[in-house]
Amino acid sequence: MGPAPSGATGSLIALVGVFLPGILLVYGTLPFWDTLRSRPMAQAAMRGANAAVVGILGAALYDPVWTSAMVSPRDFVLALAGFLLLTVWKAPSRVVVILLAGAGTLSRLL
């Protein structure tokens, strides 16, 4: 494939490039985190960042996932069942994924 580095070497370089900045940021701010977390302005900034993340995740759920995956009422029922399993009945996420994968496969076959 393409120019070098490719294959395993290229994927290792990509993996380091994606995760190393975040890891360095976490370890760099860790010694100051308790002090920073106790300041009211920092708390307000963190609340704002949390709200922004929720909004971005909601938008990401709607546009690529909801608009392309919910093509029938059956799909909506499966998504609702998964949500209820996770929130109401507190089922482990791996169990919900396995159940919904099986149910989705069966619903496409029928």
Secondary structure per residue as TSV (DSSP state, phi and psi in degrees):
chain	resnum	aa	ss	phi	psi
A	1	M	-	360.0	142.2
A	2	G	-	27.9	-170.1
A	3	P	S	-72.4	156.1
A	4	A	S	-71.0	152.2
A	5	P	S	-81.3	135.5
A	6	S	-	-135.7	178.6
A	7	G	H	69.2	-138.7
A	8	A	H	-65.3	-38.3
A	9	T	H	-65.5	-45.4
A	10	G	H	-63.3	-39.5
A	11	S	H	-68.7	-35.1
A	12	L	H	-66.1	-42.2
A	13	I	H	-62.3	-42.5
A	14	A	H	-64.1	-41.1
A	15	L	H	-61.6	-46.1
A	16	V	H	-64.7	-41.5
A	17	G	H	-64.7	-31.2
A	18	V	H	-79.9	-45.1
A	19	F	H	-95.5	-25.0
A	20	L	H	-61.9	-42.9
A	21	P	H	-60.0	-42.2
A	22	G	H	-65.7	-40.8
A	23	I	H	-64.4	-43.2
A	24	L	H	-64.0	-38.2
A	25	L	H	-64.3	-43.2
A	26	V	H	-63.3	-49.2
A	27	Y	H	-69.2	-27.1
A	28	G	H	-73.9	-33.6
A	29	T	H	-95.1	-10.3
A	30	L	G	-56.4	-43.2
A	31	P	G	-64.0	-24.2
A	32	F	G	-101.4	-0.2
A	33	W	H	-63.9	-44.1
A	34	D	H	-62.9	-40.7
A	35	T	H	-67.2	-45.2
A	36	L	H	-65.0	-39.9
A	37	R	H	-66.7	-23.6
A	38	S	T	-84.6	-9.9
A	39	R	S	-84.6	133.8
A	40	P	H	-60.0	-38.1
A	41	M	H	-66.4	-38.2
A	42	A	H	-68.3	-38.1
A	43	Q	H	-63.1	-41.4
A	44	A	H	-64.8	-40.0
A	45	A	H	-65.0	-39.8
A	46	M	H	-67.4	-37.9
A	47	R	H	-63.3	-40.9
A	48	G	H	-64.4	-41.5
A	49	A	H	-65.0	-39.9
A	50	N	H	-63.0	-42.4
A	51	A	H	-64.2	-39.4
A	52	A	H	-64.6	-40.5
A	53	V	H	-63.9	-41.4
A	54	V	H	-62.1	-42.2
A	55	G	H	-63.3	-43.6
A	56	I	H	-64.9	-42.4
A	57	L	H	-65.1	-37.9
A	58	G	H	-63.7	-42.3
A	59	A	H	-65.9	-40.0
A	60	A	H	-67.9	-32.1
A	61	L	I	-69.2	-42.4
A	62	Y	I	-69.3	-55.8
A	63	D	I	-69.2	-60.4
A	64	P	I	-79.2	-32.8
A	65	V	I	-85.5	-59.3
A	66	W	I	-62.4	-45.1
A	67	T	H	-71.5	-24.3
A	68	S	H	-103.7	-22.0
A	69	A	H	-99.9	-27.2
A	70	M	-	-90.9	85.1
A	71	V	-	-104.7	-9.8
A	72	S	S	-147.2	162.7
A	73	P	H	-59.9	-29.3
A	74	R	H	-61.5	-39.2
A	75	D	H	-63.5	-40.5
A	76	F	H	-64.4	-40.8
A	77	V	H	-63.0	-41.5
A	78	L	H	-63.9	-42.7
A	79	A	H	-64.4	-41.6
A	80	L	H	-64.7	-40.4
A	81	A	H	-62.5	-42.1
A	82	G	H	-63.0	-41.9
A	83	F	H	-61.7	-44.7
A	84	L	H	-66.2	-39.3
A	85	L	H	-60.2	-40.6
A	86	L	H	-74.8	-42.6
A	87	T	H	-91.9	-41.9
A	88	V	T	-86.4	-49.6
A	89	W	S	-94.1	-0.1
A	90	K	-	52.5	41.0
A	91	A	-	-71.8	145.9
A	92	P	-	-62.0	142.2
A	93	S	H	-61.0	-35.8
A	94	R	H	-65.5	-34.5
A	95	V	H	-67.7	-41.9
A	96	V	H	-64.4	-42.3
A	97	V	H	-61.9	-45.1
A	98	I	H	-64.8	-44.7
A	99	L	H	-62.6	-45.2
A	100	L	H	-71.9	-31.9
A	101	A	H	-64.1	-43.4
A	102	G	H	-66.0	-43.9
A	103	A	H	-65.8	-39.0
A	104	G	H	-66.7	-39.9
A	105	T	H	-63.8	-45.7
A	106	L	H	-63.3	-38.6
A	107	S	H	-67.3	-30.0
A	108	R	H	-76.4	-28.7
A	109	L	H	-76.5	-28.6
A	110	L	-	-85.4	360.0
